[in-house]
Amino acid sequence: AEVTIASPLSGSGLYGGSGSLSGDTVVTTEANDLTFTATTGDIIFNNNIAPNPVMLIDGATNTIGMGGNATTTDQLSVYNQAASGNTTSLSIYGNNPSGAQKGMDITMSGAGTSNTALHLNSSAAAANYALTTLGGLVGLGTATPEAQLHTDGNTSSNIVSSSSSSATQPVSLDMRKSRGTIDSRTDIQSGDQVGIISFSPYFGDFDNKAATITASTTGTMGTNITPGRLTFATTAAGANTTTDAMVINSTQSIGMGIDAPNASAKLQVSSVTQGFLPPVMTTAQRDDISTPATGLIVYSTTLNKLCVYTGSAWETITSA
């Protein structure tokens, strides 16, 4: 059957009541519009194969439902029922070679309480890929994210950050820390850990630490005054927890084997089982050092003595 609408029709409409058309039906509107209007009722498209309705336009809310289940709270809902046999609820495919394409362009505006450009929720699947959300946590490549952002994959690069801004703007990783809550932030205090980079190898589980780098605050806090320190820690053989190996404090003093280096020292090394080993070389190799700095120290294996450069010559450190 074929219905051709060549000019506007008068009366109550093209067809009223109920019934069926046998065979394939083609509706040709030519230059005219084909309008379906429902005042309080719905416009329903059914098929002879469940689930039905295939598409429903709710007359009261103007919402559209596809796939046998329509919710009047969503402008468009696509529902993939088990009986449908379909594996994809919504597929967006673009094949326009003439210009740039967007698979989906979402723009949210208005005076609502909040605007969410994209909300994804995936559950009850054997495997989830690309992007998953779980209780406010976001997973990339994992169905069970354990943090605000959790990436997992079989490649060597999980996170890549690039920038094409001006030459003075670097690619940055900004860790921000406050006390209180997101809605009511309060100032940090001395000794608070601002950020930790943790290296966790898998051996039965990920409850292992090989090393950590910790940034924390120290000293007197104030407006635009937040002195800090960096702590580098490693895990010793036979252990599962880290031990501080090196500290850089707020005065840029470095302590190795000591948590608080002496204020008069730029570098302090502390140990009761190991010593400090300067560069070891022959006297000929020492003399080949280009423009040695005053105070430079090396150990000469030719002389078996420590040597210090005075600014004009090398002097050996000898016993009295």
Beta strands, then each sheet from edge to edge (+ up, - down):
strand 1: 2-4
strand 2: 26-28
strand 3: 43-45
strand 4: 55-57
strand 5: 64-66
strand 6: 76-78
strand 7: 132-134
strand 8: 137-140
strand 9: 149-151
strand 10: 179-180
strand 11: 185-186
strand 12: 193-199
strand 13: 211-217
strand 14: 228-235
strand 15: 242-248
strand 16: 254-256
strand 17: 267-269
strand 18: 280-281
strand 19: 297-300
strand 20: 305-309
strand 21: 314-317
sheet 1: 1+ 2+
sheet 2: 3+ 4- 5+ 6+
sheet 3: 7+ 8- 9-
sheet 4: 10+ 11-
sheet 5: 12+ 13- 14+ 15- 16+ 17+
sheet 6: 18+ 19+ 20- 21+
end
